[in-house]
Amino acid sequence: MDRVRQLAELTPSGRERYVDLLRALAITLVVLGHWLTTVVVYDRSGQLTGYDALPELRWAYPLTWVFQVIPVFFLVGGFANAASLTSHRARGGIATEWLLDRSARLIRPTTILLVTLAVGSLLALLIGTDPAEIRTAVSFATIPLWFLSAYVAVVALTPIMYPLHRRFGFVVPLVLVALVAAGDLGRLFGPGPLSGANFLFGWLVIHQIGFAWYDRYATTAAESDGAKADPGIGRGGLFAHRLPLGWPVAVALLIVGLVALLLLTVLGPYPVTMLMVPGERLDNSSPPSLALLALATLQLGIILLLRGPAERWLRRRGPWRAVIGMNAVVLTIFLWHLSAVLVLVGALNAMHWLPAPPIDTASWWAWRLPWLLALAVVLLALVAIFGRIEVRTGHRRREQDHERKVTGRSATARTMLTVGGYAVVVLGLLINSMVRMSAPEPLGIPPIALVAYLAGAGTLRLLTGAQSVSRRRPAPA
């Protein structure tokens, strides 16, 4: 708490606090959405089985427009990555070192999750648990990693995509939207694999808008400080690189997003639900579809409309401290919130007390409240144990004076290893998400996925360690 108070007091007056609030709210809604719809019961043979209640709650499909907030996370990620990269380069740093610094906050907590699950799976195997059951449990716990794989890829592309944004402005997301549309046509009419690239293109669209928000914020901050704002390279119109923040633009985005969403889902071929539901003709979120981008447009309009009141509210000490505390462990919360379900279910099963009322009945909804409260307690315990890693990483000094200049083959090799490390990490996460939940995996995680991930994470960790040593080494006189 002392650290949170200190950070709150040291917050610059011009900081866009709203971005931090949105990140915390987005993760909170993701957690609540997963917890609300997760159902774990005993099957006819007396074995535990779990599934998603959403297919049996068709009336709740429009509510997924509220709980599908991953676009918000990519939006604020674009803002944060642009701000961090700009600050890094202003201190004389290069993109490779920025990528290494950025990877630490993302990869270290993820590595702890995967290693813990692998060790737990091995222990379960030793006491005779069926490998298929182990895989089912671990696959459920690692559902958040499908999103993280996309986000890590987007972060790796930031040093390329941000200069493109500065040069071409809103032309870049428009081109990406066209590519998403082409992918959707492939899903609707074939060839289906054409839509695979939407896993990247769709999230990049929203991430680019985050860049535009940061450029507007940076311009406003510079003008308020009396400095000459960086005009950037972008021109006007579609080539502009600053997001308009006024209420007319916010209302326009809200209306356009809502109309497009209704046309695409009610009259068009896209399902109303924005979350994956077995049996639907399309999945709007995996990969992102045009309907999801319409929802993101609607969300952006609402976000901009609420920006002023939210910023004023966050000037109060209590709310801002709460937001800082949440953001200090936000990735840990996201990574472990489904593991909390496994821990709670295991405890209830050991006590032979696991209520299983029929879905969407009064007793089922009554059970949701103690279910959520119990999960919150378990998650708090997990965050208390594992959140320290994220906190320590976040407090590490990421920049010390200027970077040591590395040139020639050494710089090229370092860059290639960094990019390769990111690529192998993403590959490992993707392989894990693609292997079916019932596959007999003794470690819960497919060995090839675990080896690939650890190889990439280890490479980035070694490069980061070498970077830290070079920063501490005194320069020659």
VOMARKOL-778667 format. One record per residue (C-alpha): residue in three letters; z, y, x. Coordinates in nm, 3 decimals. Example, Ala and Ser with C-alpha at 12.3 -4.5 7.8 and 13.67 -1.06 7.14 Angstrom:
BEGIN
('Ala',(0.780,-0.450,1.230))
('Ser',(0.714,-0.106,1.367))
# end
This chain:
BEGIN
('Met',(0.000,0.000,0.000))
('Asp',(0.072,0.236,0.289))
('Arg',(-0.278,0.179,0.419))
('Val',(-0.426,0.249,0.075))
('Arg',(-0.230,0.574,0.047))
('Gln',(-0.342,0.676,0.393))
('Leu',(-0.706,0.609,0.312))
('Ala',(-0.675,0.802,-0.014))
('Glu',(-0.531,1.104,0.166))
('Leu',(-0.803,1.091,0.432))
('Thr',(-1.089,1.072,0.180))
('Pro',(-1.333,1.361,0.240))
('Ser',(-1.351,1.603,-0.050))
('Gly',(-1.728,1.560,-0.077))
('Arg',(-1.728,1.180,-0.097))
('Glu',(-1.920,1.026,-0.387))
('Arg',(-1.620,0.834,-0.521))
('Tyr',(-1.812,0.720,-0.825))
('Val',(-2.003,0.471,-0.609))
('Asp',(-1.679,0.297,-0.515))
('Leu',(-1.568,0.284,-0.878))
('Leu',(-1.898,0.129,-0.986))
('Arg',(-1.869,-0.141,-0.721))
('Ala',(-1.518,-0.231,-0.837))
('Leu',(-1.618,-0.230,-1.206))
('Ala',(-1.926,-0.443,-1.141))
('Ile',(-1.730,-0.716,-0.964))
('Thr',(-1.458,-0.704,-1.231))
('Leu',(-1.712,-0.761,-1.509))
('Val',(-1.879,-1.044,-1.317))
('Val',(-1.543,-1.218,-1.274))
('Leu',(-1.444,-1.172,-1.640))
('Gly',(-1.784,-1.289,-1.761))
('His',(-1.766,-1.610,-1.561))
('Trp',(-1.408,-1.680,-1.661))
('Leu',(-1.469,-1.616,-2.030))
('Thr',(-1.761,-1.857,-2.061))
('Thr',(-1.637,-2.136,-1.833))
('Val',(-1.523,-2.442,-2.024))
('Val',(-1.352,-2.741,-1.860))
('Val',(-1.267,-3.043,-2.077))
('Tyr',(-1.223,-3.419,-2.061))
('Asp',(-1.531,-3.623,-2.144))
('Arg',(-1.526,-3.950,-2.339))
('Ser',(-1.437,-4.148,-2.028))
('Gly',(-1.141,-3.921,-1.958))
('Gln',(-1.305,-3.746,-1.661))
('Leu',(-1.306,-3.371,-1.618))
('Thr',(-1.634,-3.200,-1.693))
('Gly',(-1.729,-2.836,-1.704))
('Tyr',(-2.005,-2.632,-1.860))
('Asp',(-2.100,-2.284,-1.972))
('Ala',(-2.006,-2.190,-2.328))
('Leu',(-2.279,-1.925,-2.355))
('Pro',(-2.546,-2.157,-2.507))
('Glu',(-2.306,-2.215,-2.798))
('Leu',(-2.236,-1.842,-2.839))
('Arg',(-2.584,-1.721,-2.931))
('Trp',(-2.439,-1.424,-3.117))
('Ala',(-2.302,-1.305,-2.782))
('Tyr',(-2.640,-1.289,-2.607))
('Pro',(-2.666,-0.908,-2.646))
('Leu',(-2.323,-0.879,-2.482))
('Thr',(-2.477,-1.011,-2.162))
('Trp',(-2.635,-0.667,-2.133))
('Val',(-2.282,-0.548,-2.058))
('Phe',(-2.171,-0.832,-1.831))
('Gln',(-2.492,-0.856,-1.628))
('Val',(-2.394,-0.593,-1.373))
('Ile',(-2.541,-0.737,-1.054))
('Pro',(-2.806,-0.458,-1.069))
('Val',(-2.521,-0.206,-1.044))
('Phe',(-2.398,-0.378,-0.728))
('Phe',(-2.744,-0.352,-0.568))
('Leu',(-2.766,0.013,-0.675))
('Val',(-2.440,0.108,-0.504))
('Gly',(-2.535,-0.121,-0.215))
('Gly',(-2.848,0.087,-0.159))
('Phe',(-2.640,0.405,-0.159))
('Ala',(-2.383,0.260,0.083))
('Asn',(-2.639,0.106,0.318))
('Ala',(-2.841,0.429,0.337))
('Ala',(-2.525,0.629,0.405))
('Ser',(-2.405,0.385,0.673))
('Leu',(-2.742,0.360,0.846))
('Thr',(-2.790,0.737,0.845))
('Ser',(-2.444,0.793,0.992))
('His',(-2.501,0.522,1.252))
('Arg',(-2.829,0.673,1.367))
('Ala',(-2.680,1.022,1.374))
('Arg',(-2.438,0.890,1.638))
('Gly',(-2.723,0.759,1.848))
('Gly',(-2.705,0.399,1.729))
('Ile',(-2.999,0.168,1.675))
('Ala',(-3.087,-0.055,1.380))
('Thr',(-3.000,-0.382,1.555))
('Glu',(-2.641,-0.274,1.620))
('Trp',(-2.612,-0.149,1.262))
('Leu',(-2.721,-0.488,1.131))
('Leu',(-2.459,-0.659,1.345))
('Asp',(-2.187,-0.424,1.223))
('Arg',(-2.297,-0.473,0.862))
('Ser',(-2.306,-0.850,0.891))
('Ala',(-1.938,-0.879,0.986))
('Arg',(-1.804,-0.757,0.650))
('Leu',(-2.038,-0.990,0.458))
('Ile',(-2.039,-1.304,0.667))
('Arg',(-1.683,-1.352,0.791))
('Pro',(-1.526,-1.387,0.442))
('Thr',(-1.816,-1.610,0.336))
('Thr',(-1.768,-1.835,0.638))
('Ile',(-1.402,-1.881,0.552))
('Leu',(-1.495,-1.983,0.196))
('Leu',(-1.753,-2.240,0.308))
('Val',(-1.537,-2.390,0.580))
('Thr',(-1.238,-2.413,0.345))
('Leu',(-1.449,-2.585,0.079))
('Ala',(-1.594,-2.827,0.336))
('Val',(-1.249,-2.919,0.466))
('Gly',(-1.115,-2.957,0.112))
('Ser',(-1.412,-3.180,0.026))
('Leu',(-1.345,-3.400,0.327))
('Leu',(-0.983,-3.441,0.223))
('Ala',(-1.093,-3.526,-0.132))
('Leu',(-1.335,-3.784,0.008))
('Leu',(-1.058,-3.947,0.213))
('Ile',(-0.848,-4.003,-0.100))
('Gly',(-1.139,-4.171,-0.275))
('Thr',(-1.305,-3.895,-0.478))
('Asp',(-1.666,-3.961,-0.577))
('Pro',(-1.905,-3.753,-0.357))
('Ala',(-2.099,-3.652,-0.669))
('Glu',(-1.781,-3.508,-0.820))
('Ile',(-1.708,-3.328,-0.495))
('Arg',(-2.054,-3.172,-0.500))
('Thr',(-2.014,-3.066,-0.863))
('Ala',(-1.690,-2.884,-0.789))
('Val',(-1.817,-2.719,-0.469))
('Ser',(-2.147,-2.623,-0.631))
('Phe',(-1.952,-2.449,-0.906))
('Ala',(-1.731,-2.266,-0.654))
('Thr',(-2.034,-2.147,-0.457))
('Ile',(-2.230,-2.007,-0.753))
('Pro',(-2.163,-1.652,-0.623))
('Leu',(-2.355,-1.734,-0.306))
('Trp',(-2.695,-1.723,-0.481))
('Phe',(-2.638,-1.350,-0.528))
('Leu',(-2.501,-1.304,-0.177))
('Ser',(-2.810,-1.464,-0.023))
('Ala',(-3.029,-1.203,-0.191))
('Tyr',(-2.797,-0.920,-0.089))
('Val',(-2.786,-1.031,0.276))
('Ala',(-3.167,-1.037,0.278))
('Val',(-3.182,-0.687,0.129))
('Val',(-2.935,-0.557,0.389))
('Ala',(-3.146,-0.708,0.667))
('Leu',(-3.451,-0.520,0.535))
('Thr',(-3.273,-0.184,0.504))
('Pro',(-3.386,-0.051,0.847))
('Ile',(-3.743,-0.105,0.727))
('Met',(-3.715,-0.014,0.361))
('Tyr',(-3.518,0.308,0.403))
('Pro',(-3.782,0.474,0.625))
('Leu',(-4.044,0.360,0.373))
('His',(-3.840,0.530,0.103))
('Arg',(-3.818,0.850,0.307))
('Arg',(-4.196,0.848,0.353))
('Phe',(-4.324,0.731,0.015))
('Gly',(-4.029,0.791,-0.221))
('Phe',(-4.056,0.638,-0.566))
('Val',(-4.395,0.487,-0.490))
('Val',(-4.212,0.202,-0.315))
('Pro',(-4.008,0.081,-0.617))
('Leu',(-4.313,0.123,-0.840))
('Val',(-4.512,-0.109,-0.615))
('Leu',(-4.223,-0.353,-0.619))
('Val',(-4.210,-0.340,-1.000))
('Ala',(-4.580,-0.428,-1.007))
('Leu',(-4.509,-0.727,-0.782))
('Val',(-4.227,-0.838,-1.015))
('Ala',(-4.470,-0.812,-1.308))
('Ala',(-4.719,-1.032,-1.119))
('Gly',(-4.443,-1.286,-1.060))
('Asp',(-4.352,-1.285,-1.429))
('Leu',(-4.715,-1.350,-1.520))
('Gly',(-4.698,-1.651,-1.290))
('Arg',(-4.393,-1.780,-1.476))
('Leu',(-4.556,-1.725,-1.815))
('Phe',(-4.909,-1.846,-1.745))
('Gly',(-4.897,-2.005,-1.399))
('Pro',(-4.883,-2.063,-1.117))
('Gly',(-4.502,-2.075,-1.148))
('Pro',(-4.424,-2.053,-0.774))
('Leu',(-4.574,-1.703,-0.779))
('Ser',(-4.245,-1.579,-0.923))
('Gly',(-4.041,-1.698,-0.624))
('Ala',(-4.086,-1.367,-0.443))
('Asn',(-3.913,-1.190,-0.732))
('Phe',(-3.582,-1.307,-0.586))
('Leu',(-3.646,-1.041,-0.323))
('Phe',(-3.876,-0.788,-0.493))
('Gly',(-3.658,-0.748,-0.802))
('Trp',(-3.339,-0.665,-0.615))
('Leu',(-3.526,-0.443,-0.369))
('Val',(-3.641,-0.224,-0.661))
('Ile',(-3.282,-0.141,-0.752))
('His',(-3.171,-0.111,-0.389))
('Gln',(-3.444,0.151,-0.330))
('Ile',(-3.309,0.360,-0.618))
('Gly',(-2.973,0.352,-0.441))
('Phe',(-3.148,0.511,-0.141))
('Ala',(-3.273,0.790,-0.367))
('Trp',(-2.924,0.849,-0.503))
('Tyr',(-2.786,0.878,-0.150))
('Asp',(-3.058,1.125,-0.048))
('Arg',(-2.968,1.347,-0.346))
('Tyr',(-2.599,1.324,-0.256))
('Ala',(-2.665,1.403,0.113))
('Thr',(-2.878,1.703,0.020))
('Thr',(-2.614,1.840,-0.218))
('Ala',(-2.336,1.785,0.037))
('Ala',(-2.532,1.963,0.309))
('Glu',(-2.605,2.260,0.083))
('Ser',(-2.239,2.288,-0.022))
('Asp',(-2.137,2.295,0.345))
('Gly',(-2.381,2.574,0.413))
('Ala',(-2.600,2.358,0.633))
('Lys',(-2.972,2.332,0.605))
('Ala',(-3.053,2.019,0.410))
('Asp',(-3.284,1.766,0.567))
('Pro',(-3.606,1.802,0.371))
('Gly',(-3.712,1.449,0.467))
('Ile',(-4.073,1.345,0.484))
('Gly',(-4.125,1.274,0.116))
('Arg',(-4.321,1.516,-0.100))
('Gly',(-4.291,1.595,-0.467))
('Gly',(-4.369,1.383,-0.772))
('Leu',(-4.373,1.011,-0.708))
('Phe',(-4.335,1.079,-0.337))
('Ala',(-4.001,1.253,-0.391))
('His',(-3.711,1.069,-0.231))
('Arg',(-3.414,1.225,-0.414))
('Leu',(-3.285,1.093,-0.746))
('Pro',(-3.247,1.365,-1.011))
('Leu',(-2.889,1.358,-1.139))
('Gly',(-2.908,1.594,-1.438))
('Trp',(-2.838,1.482,-1.794))
('Pro',(-3.202,1.518,-1.914))
('Val',(-3.312,1.257,-1.660))
('Ala',(-3.013,1.038,-1.749))
('Val',(-3.097,1.048,-2.121))
('Ala',(-3.464,0.977,-2.047))
('Leu',(-3.375,0.675,-1.834))
('Leu',(-3.138,0.547,-2.102))
('Ile',(-3.400,0.576,-2.377))
('Val',(-3.686,0.433,-2.171))
('Gly',(-3.470,0.145,-2.051))
('Leu',(-3.342,0.062,-2.400))
('Val',(-3.687,0.079,-2.563))
('Ala',(-3.845,-0.132,-2.288))
('Leu',(-3.563,-0.384,-2.310))
('Leu',(-3.597,-0.421,-2.688))
('Leu',(-3.975,-0.454,-2.666))
('Leu',(-3.959,-0.713,-2.389))
('Thr',(-3.684,-0.926,-2.542))
('Val',(-3.707,-0.887,-2.921))
('Leu',(-4.085,-0.862,-2.948))
('Gly',(-4.189,-0.989,-2.608))
('Pro',(-4.158,-1.322,-2.428))
('Tyr',(-3.827,-1.258,-2.252))
('Pro',(-3.494,-1.398,-2.378))
('Val',(-3.229,-1.158,-2.504))
('Thr',(-2.965,-1.301,-2.273))
('Met',(-2.954,-1.155,-1.924))
('Leu',(-2.768,-1.458,-1.786))
('Met',(-2.902,-1.806,-1.719))
('Val',(-2.894,-2.026,-2.028))
('Pro',(-3.044,-2.379,-2.017))
('Gly',(-3.333,-2.422,-2.256))
('Glu',(-3.443,-2.056,-2.265))
('Arg',(-3.811,-1.994,-2.199))
('Leu',(-3.735,-1.770,-1.902))
('Asp',(-3.439,-1.679,-1.685))
('Asn',(-3.406,-1.302,-1.658))
('Ser',(-3.174,-1.300,-1.359))
('Ser',(-3.290,-1.583,-1.134))
('Pro',(-3.534,-1.452,-1.031))
('Pro',(-3.509,-1.095,-1.166))
('Ser',(-3.761,-1.023,-1.439))
('Leu',(-3.911,-0.708,-1.586))
('Ala',(-3.654,-0.735,-1.865))
('Leu',(-3.373,-0.723,-1.609))
('Leu',(-3.532,-0.415,-1.449))
('Ala',(-3.543,-0.255,-1.795))
('Leu',(-3.171,-0.329,-1.828))
('Ala',(-3.115,-0.176,-1.485))
('Thr',(-3.296,0.139,-1.602))
('Leu',(-3.072,0.156,-1.908))
('Gln',(-2.765,0.107,-1.692))
('Leu',(-2.878,0.379,-1.451))
('Gly',(-2.909,0.624,-1.739))
('Ile',(-2.554,0.545,-1.856))
('Ile',(-2.422,0.568,-1.500))
('Leu',(-2.572,0.912,-1.449))
('Leu',(-2.441,1.036,-1.785))
('Leu',(-2.086,0.933,-1.695))
('Arg',(-2.098,1.052,-1.336))
('Gly',(-1.939,1.394,-1.393))
('Pro',(-1.636,1.280,-1.596))
('Ala',(-1.584,0.982,-1.366))
('Glu',(-1.585,1.198,-1.052))
('Arg',(-1.327,1.431,-1.208))
('Trp',(-1.108,1.135,-1.307))
('Leu',(-1.129,0.991,-0.956))
('Arg',(-0.986,1.314,-0.813))
('Arg',(-0.653,1.195,-0.952))
('Arg',(-0.439,1.015,-0.698))
('Gly',(-0.358,0.700,-0.897))
('Pro',(-0.710,0.599,-1.004))
('Trp',(-0.854,0.667,-0.660))
('Arg',(-0.588,0.457,-0.487))
('Ala',(-0.660,0.171,-0.726))
('Val',(-1.033,0.193,-0.649))
('Ile',(-0.967,0.196,-0.273))
('Gly',(-0.740,-0.106,-0.300))
('Met',(-0.997,-0.297,-0.504))
('Asn',(-1.283,-0.217,-0.269))
('Ala',(-1.082,-0.331,0.034))
('Val',(-1.101,-0.691,-0.092))
('Val',(-1.394,-0.672,-0.334))
('Leu',(-1.601,-0.939,-0.158))
('Thr',(-1.303,-1.174,-0.137))
('Ile',(-1.249,-1.136,-0.512))
('Phe',(-1.614,-1.212,-0.579))
('Leu',(-1.632,-1.511,-0.345))
('Trp',(-1.312,-1.681,-0.461))
('His',(-1.303,-1.612,-0.836))
('Leu',(-1.463,-1.946,-0.928))
('Ser',(-1.252,-2.134,-0.675))
('Ala',(-0.957,-1.996,-0.873))
('Val',(-1.090,-2.189,-1.173))
('Leu',(-1.088,-2.513,-0.970))
('Val',(-0.731,-2.451,-0.851))
('Leu',(-0.604,-2.377,-1.203))
('Val',(-0.786,-2.671,-1.360))
('Gly',(-0.650,-2.900,-1.089))
('Ala',(-0.297,-2.784,-1.158))
('Leu',(-0.333,-2.821,-1.537))
('Asn',(-0.491,-3.163,-1.494))
('Ala',(-0.205,-3.276,-1.271))
('Met',(0.036,-3.179,-1.547))
('His',(-0.184,-3.358,-1.805))
('Trp',(-0.213,-3.037,-2.003))
('Leu',(-0.560,-2.892,-2.040))
('Pro',(-0.633,-2.753,-2.386))
('Ala',(-0.985,-2.821,-2.513))
('Pro',(-1.029,-2.655,-2.854))
('Pro',(-1.380,-2.638,-3.001))
('Ile',(-1.585,-2.346,-2.867))
('Asp',(-1.598,-2.025,-3.072))
('Thr',(-1.305,-2.120,-3.294))
('Ala',(-0.990,-1.913,-3.341))
('Ser',(-0.791,-2.155,-3.124))
('Trp',(-1.055,-2.137,-2.848))
('Trp',(-1.042,-1.758,-2.839))
('Ala',(-0.661,-1.766,-2.851))
('Trp',(-0.667,-1.991,-2.543))
('Arg',(-0.891,-1.742,-2.359))
('Leu',(-0.605,-1.490,-2.313))
('Pro',(-0.358,-1.719,-2.129))
('Trp',(-0.658,-1.870,-1.949))
('Leu',(-0.761,-1.530,-1.810))
('Leu',(-0.405,-1.434,-1.720))
('Ala',(-0.344,-1.760,-1.536))
('Leu',(-0.674,-1.726,-1.349))
('Ala',(-0.581,-1.370,-1.250))
('Val',(-0.255,-1.496,-1.099))
('Val',(-0.434,-1.769,-0.904))
('Leu',(-0.699,-1.527,-0.781))
('Leu',(-0.434,-1.280,-0.667))
('Ala',(-0.278,-1.557,-0.461))
('Leu',(-0.614,-1.647,-0.307))
('Val',(-0.685,-1.282,-0.227))
('Ala',(-0.342,-1.248,-0.068))
('Ile',(-0.428,-1.542,0.159))
('Phe',(-0.794,-1.479,0.239))
('Gly',(-0.836,-1.107,0.173))
('Arg',(-0.679,-1.019,0.506))
('Ile',(-0.998,-1.120,0.683))
('Glu',(-1.205,-0.874,0.483))
('Val',(-0.942,-0.602,0.524))
('Arg',(-0.926,-0.650,0.902))
('Thr',(-1.304,-0.645,0.924))
('Gly',(-1.323,-0.330,0.715))
('His',(-1.067,-0.153,0.933))
('Arg',(-1.238,-0.245,1.258))
('Arg',(-1.389,0.054,1.432))
('Arg',(-1.756,-0.002,1.382))
('Glu',(-1.872,0.274,1.607))
('Gln',(-1.721,0.392,1.933))
('Asp',(-1.893,0.695,2.081))
('His',(-2.259,0.608,2.136))
('Glu',(-2.419,0.270,2.170))
('Arg',(-2.483,0.136,2.513))
('Lys',(-2.853,0.171,2.567))
('Val',(-3.031,-0.161,2.594))
('Thr',(-3.397,-0.156,2.678))
('Gly',(-3.685,-0.385,2.756))
('Arg',(-3.665,-0.758,2.709))
('Ser',(-3.291,-0.751,2.650))
('Ala',(-3.326,-0.521,2.349))
('Thr',(-3.617,-0.724,2.209))
('Ala',(-3.430,-1.052,2.247))
('Arg',(-3.120,-0.904,2.087))
('Thr',(-3.320,-0.780,1.791))
('Met',(-3.497,-1.112,1.745))
('Leu',(-3.167,-1.303,1.759))
('Thr',(-3.012,-1.066,1.505))
('Val',(-3.301,-1.100,1.262))
('Gly',(-3.303,-1.475,1.319))
('Gly',(-2.930,-1.494,1.252))
('Tyr',(-2.972,-1.315,0.920))
('Ala',(-3.266,-1.538,0.826))
('Val',(-3.082,-1.863,0.899))
('Val',(-2.774,-1.745,0.708))
('Val',(-2.990,-1.671,0.403))
('Leu',(-3.167,-2.006,0.444))
('Gly',(-2.837,-2.195,0.448))
('Leu',(-2.713,-2.018,0.136))
('Leu',(-3.041,-2.082,-0.045))
('Ile',(-3.045,-2.452,0.040))
('Asn',(-2.694,-2.490,-0.098))
('Ser',(-2.791,-2.322,-0.425))
('Met',(-3.107,-2.532,-0.462))
('Val',(-2.946,-2.877,-0.422))
('Arg',(-2.850,-3.016,-0.762))
('Met',(-2.486,-3.007,-0.871))
('Ser',(-2.459,-3.384,-0.911))
('Ala',(-2.597,-3.477,-0.569))
('Pro',(-2.360,-3.706,-0.373))
('Glu',(-2.255,-3.470,-0.094))
('Pro',(-1.940,-3.585,0.091))
('Leu',(-1.876,-3.232,0.222))
('Gly',(-1.964,-3.069,-0.108))
('Ile',(-2.215,-2.854,0.079))
('Pro',(-2.540,-3.018,0.198))
('Pro',(-2.504,-3.074,0.576))
('Ile',(-2.832,-2.900,0.653))
('Ala',(-2.719,-2.596,0.454))
('Leu',(-2.381,-2.586,0.625))
('Val',(-2.530,-2.629,0.974))
('Ala',(-2.794,-2.360,0.910))
('Tyr',(-2.541,-2.115,0.775))
('Leu',(-2.290,-2.171,1.057))
('Ala',(-2.566,-2.144,1.318))
('Gly',(-2.677,-1.808,1.180))
('Ala',(-2.322,-1.682,1.131))
('Gly',(-2.225,-1.797,1.480))
('Thr',(-2.522,-1.620,1.635))
('Leu',(-2.436,-1.294,1.462))
('Arg',(-2.070,-1.332,1.557))
('Leu',(-2.156,-1.386,1.925))
('Leu',(-2.389,-1.087,1.925))
('Thr',(-2.124,-0.874,1.756))
('Gly',(-1.867,-0.984,2.013))
('Ala',(-2.103,-0.895,2.296))
('Gln',(-2.164,-0.560,2.129))
('Ser',(-1.791,-0.488,2.114))
('Val',(-1.751,-0.577,2.482))
('Ser',(-2.036,-0.346,2.578))
('Arg',(-1.875,-0.061,2.384))
('Arg',(-1.545,-0.106,2.565))
('Arg',(-1.709,-0.134,2.907))
('Pro',(-1.696,0.202,3.088))
('Ala',(-2.027,0.363,3.162))
('Pro',(-2.124,0.394,3.532))
('Ala',(-2.031,0.722,3.691))
# end
